[in-house]
Amino acid sequence: NKKATFIHCYLNNAVLVILMYIEPKQGMFMDVPEIHKVRGIEKMENMMEILKRARDKKIFLNNEFKELLIKIQLADSNLELDWDDGAGEEWARFSNKKDGIVCMASAKIGIVFVRKTYKFSKIKNVIDMLEIVFVDDYYSENWFIDLTNLKQTIPELYWHTSEGAVDTSSFSLDDLYFATI
C-alpha cells in the first residue's frame, strides 16, 4: 500500500501538459450515509418502522378505504382524487392546483403521507386515526426498506417491481407508489 502523489509537467508542441497521480488513502471512499449527506439528504428513514406503526393502527377491510376517501373529499373539496379501485391500485393520491400531490394514502394499511406545504387542517379529523407522515416532497430518495422483512411483517403490501428496478437502500415515495401500486 504505497501512498504516492506526484505531478509531472512537460511541454508538448507548446502546450503544457500536467500529469498527476494521486493514490487514494484508506478511508477516502464515501459510505452510503456520506453519499446521502453530499446529496443533501440529512436523514435516511426506515420505511418498515413507519409501515409497522401504520399496520398496527389500521388494516382496511371491505369498503372502509372507499369511505375514507369520500370523507376526505367532503372535508376538502379542493382535492382531486387519483385512484383506480377497479384496477386494484393500492395507493390513492390527492392533489390540488396550488401544491400538486399533497396526500398519498395506502388502500391496505393506515398510512398517509402528507406534504408539509399542504394545510391539512380540513382533513385532520378524518385521517387522525392513521399514521400521518409529513414529507417535503414525493421525489426525494431518503427512504430505505428490507423487502424480506416487508413480505414477512406486512403481507398486505406487495412489492410488484422486479429486483433491482428500485434501489431499496435509497428510494422516494414516488418509487414506493409505483413499486407497490
Backbone hydrogen bonds in HBPLUS format (Angstrom, degrees):
<---DONOR---> <-ACCEPTOR-->    atom                        ^
c    i                          cat <-CA-CA->   ^        H-A-AA   ^      H-
h    n   atom  resd res      DA  || num        DHA   H-A  angle D-A-AA Bond
n    s   type  num  typ     dist DA aas  dist angle  dist       angle   num
A0023-GLU N   A0004-ALA O   3.09 MM  19  5.61 157.8  2.14 166.4 169.7     1
A0006-PHE N   A0021-TYR O   3.18 MM  15  5.62 152.7  2.26 145.8 153.8     2
A0021-TYR N   A0006-PHE O   3.11 MM  15  5.62 165.5  2.13 161.9 165.6     3
A0008-HIS N   A0019-LEU O   2.86 MM  11  5.13 166.1  1.88 153.9 158.2     4
A0019-LEU N   A0008-HIS O   2.84 MM  11  5.13 171.5  1.85 156.8 159.0     5
A0010-TYR N   A0017-VAL O   3.16 MM   7  5.64 151.9  2.24 151.3 159.6     6
A0017-VAL N   A0010-TYR O   2.99 MM   7  5.64 178.6  1.99 172.1 172.4     7
A0012-ASN N   A0015-VAL O   2.97 MM   3  5.24 162.9  2.00 140.2 145.6     8
A0015-VAL N   A0012-ASN O   3.07 MM   3  5.24 149.7  2.17 105.8 115.1     9
A0028-MET N   A0025-LYS O   3.01 MM   3  5.41 141.9  2.16 141.5 139.0    10
A0034-GLU N   A0031-ASP O   3.01 MM   3  5.44 120.3  2.38 110.6 125.3    11
A0035-ILE N   A0031-ASP O   3.04 MM   4  6.34 152.2  2.12 153.1 161.9    12
A0035-ILE N   A0032-VAL O   3.07 MM   3  5.04 116.4  2.50  97.4 113.1    13
A0036-HIS N   A0032-VAL O   2.98 MM   4  6.27 161.3  2.01 159.7 164.2    14
A0037-LYS N   A0033-PRO O   2.99 MM   4  6.22 143.6  2.12 138.5 148.7    15
A0038-VAL N   A0034-GLU O   2.97 MM   4  6.28 152.9  2.04 146.7 153.3    16
A0039-ARG N   A0035-ILE O   2.93 MM   4  6.24 152.4  2.01 148.3 156.4    17
A0041-ILE N   A0036-HIS O   2.65 MM   5  4.94 149.2  1.75 165.9 156.2    18
A0040-GLY N   A0037-LYS O   3.05 MM   3  5.02 147.9  2.16  97.0 107.0    19
A0045-GLU N   A0142-ASN O   2.83 MM  97  6.13 162.0  1.87 142.8 147.9    20
A0144-PHE N   A0045-GLU O   2.91 MM  99  6.25 144.7  2.04 164.7 164.5    21
A0047-MET N   A0144-PHE O   2.90 MM  97  5.88 163.3  1.92 167.0 172.6    22
A0051-LEU N   A0047-MET O   2.93 MM   4  6.16 164.1  1.95 157.8 162.8    23
A0052-LYS N   A0048-MET O   2.87 MM   4  5.99 155.3  1.93 151.7 157.6    24
A0053-ARG N   A0049-GLU O   3.22 MM   4  6.44 162.2  2.25 143.3 147.4    25
A0054-ALA N   A0050-ILE O   2.97 MM   4  6.20 155.7  2.03 147.2 154.6    26
A0055-ARG N   A0051-LEU O   2.88 MM   4  6.07 156.6  1.93 147.2 153.1    27
A0056-ASP N   A0052-LYS O   2.96 MM   4  6.19 154.2  2.03 148.6 155.8    28
A0057-LYS N   A0053-ARG O   3.10 MM   4  6.35 137.1  2.29 139.3 150.3    29
A0057-LYS N   A0054-ALA O   3.12 MM   3  5.13 127.7  2.41  93.5 107.2    30
A0058-LYS N   A0054-ALA O   3.00 MM   4  6.29 156.7  2.06 153.4 159.0    31
A0110-GLY N   A0058-LYS O   2.89 MM  52  4.57 147.6  2.00 133.7 130.5    32
A0060-PHE N   A0108-LYS O   2.99 MM  48  5.40 154.2  2.06 132.6 140.5    33
A0064-GLU N   A0061-LEU O   2.96 MM   3  5.77 165.3  1.98 153.7 155.8    34
A0067-GLU N   A0063-ASN O   3.02 MM   4  6.24 161.7  2.05 158.3 163.8    35
A0068-LEU N   A0064-GLU O   2.98 MM   4  6.23 150.0  2.07 143.5 151.8    36
A0069-LEU N   A0065-PHE O   2.98 MM   4  6.31 160.1  2.02 154.8 159.0    37
A0070-ILE N   A0066-LYS O   3.06 MM   4  6.35 155.5  2.12 149.2 155.5    38
A0071-LYS N   A0067-GLU O   3.02 MM   4  6.28 158.7  2.07 148.2 153.8    39
A0072-ILE N   A0068-LEU O   2.92 MM   4  6.23 153.4  2.00 152.0 159.6    40
A0073-GLN N   A0069-LEU O   3.00 MM   4  6.24 163.4  2.03 148.6 152.8    41
A0074-LEU N   A0070-ILE O   2.90 MM   4  6.14 151.0  1.99 148.3 156.8    42
A0075-ALA N   A0071-LYS O   2.92 MM   4  6.07 146.9  2.04 142.1 151.0    43
A0076-ASP N   A0072-ILE O   3.01 MM   4  6.29 147.7  2.11 150.8 158.7    44
A0079-LEU N   A0076-ASP O   3.18 MM   3  5.93 170.0  2.19 122.8 125.3    45
A0080-GLU N   A0095-SER O   2.74 MM  15  5.25 159.3  1.78 152.8 160.2    46
A0095-SER N   A0080-GLU O   3.00 MM  15  5.25 149.7  2.09 137.5 147.0    47
A0082-ASP N   A0093-ARG O   2.73 MM  11  5.09 145.8  1.84 159.2 167.4    48
A0093-ARG N   A0082-ASP O   3.05 MM  11  5.09 166.1  2.07 135.7 140.1    49
A0087-ALA N   A0084-ASP O   3.11 MM   3  5.42 137.7  2.30 103.3 114.4    50
A0089-GLU N   A0084-ASP O   3.27 MM   5  5.71 166.8  2.29 150.9 147.0    51
A0088-GLY N   A0085-ASP O   2.86 MM   3  5.02 153.9  1.93 106.5 115.1    52
A0107-ALA N   A0090-GLU O   2.76 MM  17  4.93 170.8  1.77 135.5 135.7    53
A0092-ALA N   A0105-ALA O   2.84 MM  13  5.28 161.6  1.88 154.7 160.7    54
A0105-ALA N   A0092-ALA O   2.82 MM  13  5.28 161.3  1.85 158.4 162.8    55
A0094-PHE N   A0103-CYS O   2.92 MM   9  5.09 158.7  1.97 136.9 142.6    56
A0102-VAL N   A0094-PHE O   2.80 MM   8  5.87 164.8  1.82 149.9 154.7    57
A0103-CYS N   A0094-PHE O   3.31 MM   9  5.09 159.4  2.35 139.2 137.6    58
A0096-ASN N   A0100-GLY O   2.92 MM   4  5.24 147.1  2.03 135.6 139.9    59
A0100-GLY N   A0096-ASN O   2.99 MM   4  5.24 144.2  2.12 144.5 149.6    60
A0115-ARG N   A0102-VAL O   2.87 MM  13  4.90 165.7  1.89 137.5 141.8    61
A0104-MET N   A0113-PHE O   2.93 MM   9  5.10 137.1  2.12 136.4 148.6    62
A0113-PHE N   A0104-MET O   2.83 MM   9  5.10 162.3  1.86 144.1 147.2    63
A0106-SER N   A0111-ILE O   3.10 MM   5  5.77 159.1  2.14 157.6 162.7    64
A0111-ILE N   A0109-ILE O   2.87 MM   2  5.96 131.5  2.11 114.3  99.2    65
A0131-GLU N   A0110-GLY O   2.83 MM  21  5.98 178.3  1.83 145.9 146.0    66
A0112-VAL N   A0131-GLU O   2.97 MM  19  6.29 158.5  2.01 164.4 161.7    67
A0133-VAL N   A0112-VAL O   2.97 MM  21  6.30 165.5  1.99 159.4 162.6    68
A0114-VAL N   A0133-VAL O   2.80 MM  19  6.03 155.9  1.86 146.3 154.7    69
A0135-VAL N   A0114-VAL O   2.88 MM  21  6.03 155.3  1.94 143.1 148.6    70
A0118-TYR N   A0115-ARG O   3.02 MM   3  5.59 156.7  2.07 117.8 125.0    71
A0116-LYS N   A0135-VAL O   2.77 MM  19  5.62 158.8  1.81 158.7 158.9    72
A0123-ILE N   A0120-PHE O   2.97 MM   3  5.52 135.6  2.17 114.1 125.3    73
A0124-LYS N   A0120-PHE O   2.92 MM   4  5.86 121.5  2.27 151.2 167.3    74
A0126-VAL N   A0123-ILE O   2.93 MM   3  5.20 130.6  2.18 107.0 121.4    75
A0127-ILE N   A0123-ILE O   3.10 MM   4  6.41 150.7  2.19 160.3 169.0    76
A0128-ASP N   A0124-LYS O   2.93 MM   4  5.70 115.2  2.36 148.3 163.6    77
A0130-LEU N   A0127-ILE O   2.93 MM   3  5.52 165.0  1.95 124.7 129.2    78
A0174-ASP N   A0138-TYR O   2.81 MM  36  5.47 143.9  1.94 165.5 156.6    79
A0143-TRP N   A0171-PHE O   3.15 MM  28  5.25 140.7  2.31 146.5 156.1    80
A0171-PHE N   A0143-TRP O   2.91 MM  28  5.25 157.8  1.95 140.2 147.6    81
A0145-ILE N   A0168-THR O   2.90 MM  23  5.52 152.3  1.98 156.9 162.5    82
A0150-LEU N   A0146-ASP O   2.92 MM   4  6.23 151.2  2.01 147.9 157.2    83
A0151-LYS N   A0147-LEU O   2.99 MM   4  6.21 163.9  2.02 150.3 152.4    84
A0152-GLN N   A0148-THR O   3.13 MM   4  6.37 156.0  2.19 146.7 153.1    85
A0153-THR N   A0149-ASN O   2.80 MM   4  5.77 159.4  1.84 154.8 160.5    86
A0154-ILE N   A0150-LEU O   2.86 MM   4  5.33 158.5  1.90 141.1 148.1    87
A0157-LEU N   A0154-ILE O   3.21 MM   3  5.98 153.4  2.28 120.8 125.7    88
A0160-HIS N   A0179-ALA O   2.54 MM  19  5.34 142.8  1.68 167.5 174.5    89
A0165-ALA N   A0162-SER O   3.02 MM   3  5.61 165.6  2.04 136.8 139.5    90
A0170-SER N   A0167-ASP O   3.09 MM   3  5.56 163.2  2.11 114.8 120.2    91
A0176-LEU N   A0172-SER O   2.99 MM   4  6.37 154.8  2.06 142.7 149.5    92
A0177-TYR N   A0173-LEU O   2.85 MM   4  6.04 160.1  1.89 147.3 152.5    93
A0178-PHE N   A0174-ASP O   3.05 MM   4  6.36 166.7  2.07 154.4 155.5    94
A0179-ALA N   A0175-ASP O   2.80 MM   4  5.91 148.8  1.90 150.3 160.2    95
A0180-THR N   A0176-LEU O   2.98 MM   4  5.97 142.1  2.13 149.2 156.3    96
A0181-ILE N   A0177-TYR O   2.91 MM   4  5.55 111.2  2.39 142.7 156.3    97
